Amino acid sequence: MPDEAFPVSPGFAERRRWVLRGAAKVVSVPGLILCTAHVGFADLAQQAGLTAAQAVFMVAAIWALPGMVVLLGAVLSGAGLLAAAFAVALSSVRLTPMVVALVPELRGMRTSRLTLYLLAHFVAVTSWVIAMETLRGVPRELRTSYYLGLGAILILTNMVVVAIVFAVAAALPPIVAAGLFLLTPMYFLTSLWGSAREQATHVAMVLGLVLGPLLHLVVPGFDLLGAGLIGGGLAYAAHLWKDRPA
């Protein structure tokens, strides 16, 4: 069965085969949408005055697209280095539950902590959704190899996309770049809804969609944070109430 551990450590050829299988998952609807979103990001980065090398480095170092957009916003607003770093770190906190959910699926009997730490860098919504949908069909001792192929090729592909867009950005109408960029949040929303395992997740998403615009009218600078804290807190409270002992 796929979830069983190998009696002996898998060999190089077996690991390479599963790395390639993970890499092949990049050629998918989620992977295509992420690439189109990076087209919009590259155009935004060029307008912010970044060089192609800086934008490509951001993809490799930050990876998660919202974190890169937050950093661009900090650059455009003239924020200092510490403020920009704090803003990016705060935006990346949302990935912590994804890492917590993914690591037990990746860990095998012989998996080192260092391997898991390195693979955690590849965690973003697209790679997480694909992994959570497909890992159960991968032998446990080969799941790190599979996720390495998936995460590494996703990053490398989008680094290439950003570099190409910088080379041909003059031919890309701004309205097209903006439209491609907006595909990502739409995909994130539908993917997270479909991959949710608890009803509380759906409740939190609905509350966030409702509270976000309302809080923007009251506290524009803290609308997303407030919607997440309030919506997530209420959904978690409802989950605890539902599962309370009779």
Secondary structure, 3 states (H helix, E strand, C coil): CCCCCCCCCCCHHHHHHHHHHHHHCCCCHHHHHHHHHHHHHHHHHHHCCCCHHHHHHHHHHCCCHHHHHHHHHHHHHCCCHHHHHHHHHHHHHHHHHHHHHHHHHHCCCCCCHHHHHHHHCCCCHHHHHHHHHHHHHCCHHHHHHHHHHHHHHHHHHHHHHHHHHHHHHHHCCHHHHHHHHHHHHHHHHHHHHHHCCCHHHHHHHHHHHHHHHHHHHHCHHHHHHHHHHHHHHHHHHHHHHHCCCC
